[in-house]
Amino acid sequence: MTTIKTTINIDSEIMKTIKLIAVTKNKTQTEIINKYLKQSIINETETKHTETLKERIKRLGLEDKVKIANEKTYNPESDNFKKIIGSVKAPDNFDPVKTIDEIHK
């Protein structure tokens, strides 16, 4: 693997989380950042814009871990759905990186 040294600005909260993950997993910060960047790129390039949520869950092998509560009425393009995007408040101790990592396992 060829590497390139570069300088980027990373949000301080993200960097704190990366450091915690690296220590917990006994990995370097570089390894953690590369892992998550690779996975994000794979997810981004594999996503088909015509793919339904159910198809994406199946493609990612998450059928056992993710269930669509309202599968028959789910429509991310509806006006009602667009109104609630970003309006969910998570508990203070919620760790999205840990949750995503657990889903990927």
N, C-alpha and C positions, 0 to 999 in steps of 0.2 A: 504494500500500500504506500503510495506517495502522499506526503503531507505538505501543506502550505501553511506557513506562519502568517497570520493576519491579525488585524486589530478590529474588534467590533464592540459596539456598546450594547450591553445586556442589562435589562432592568435589574435593579439591585435585589428585589424579592425573588426573581427567577434565579439569580446567581446564588442566593442563600439556599434555595431549594436544591440546586445542582450540587452545591457543596455537601449538603446533608445526605443526598442520595449517594454521592461518591464515597463518603465516609462509611455509610451504612453498608454499601455493597463492596467495600474495599477495592474501589476502582479510582482511576484518576478523573478529574473534572473533564478533561479532554475526551476520555472514553465515554463518559455519560453524555456529553454534548453531542459527540459524533453519533452515538446510538440513537438519541432522540431526533436528531436532524435526519438521519437515514430513514427512520421509521416514518417521519412526517413526509419526506419526499416520496417514499413508496406509497403512502396513503393518498397523497395529493395526485400522483400520476396514475394511480389505479382507479381513482374515483371517476365514474362515468356520470355525467350530468343527467342522464336519463334513468339512472339506476334508482330503484325505490329503496326506502330505508330497509325493508325486509331483505331485499337482494344484497344490500351492502353488509348487513349483519351476517348473512349466510356466507358471503365471500370472505369476510374476515374471520369466519369460524367462531362467531360469538353467540350462536343460537342458545347455548346452555347458560350464558351469562347475561344476555340482554333480551328483555321481553318488551314488546310494544303493548302498552296498556290498552290503547284504543285503536288497535290495528285496523279495524274496519272504517274508522272515521279519520284516521291520521292523514293530514294533508298539510305539508310544510309550506305550501304556496298560498294557503288561505289567509285572508286579512286578519282573522282572529289569531292565528299562529304568529304572524309577523308582529302583532302588537305585544306579545308576551316575551319575545326574544330579549334576553338580557335582564329580565325582571325577576329572576329567581335569586333568592338570597340563601347562601349556604351558611351553615354554622361556622363560628370562628375557628374551630379546630379541624375543619374540612381541608383535606390535602388532595387537590385534584391530580397532582403528579402521581401520588401513591395509588389513587383510585384507578387512574388510567393504566399504571403499571400492573395492577392486579387484574384488570380486564385483559391485558395483553398476555398474561400468564395463562 
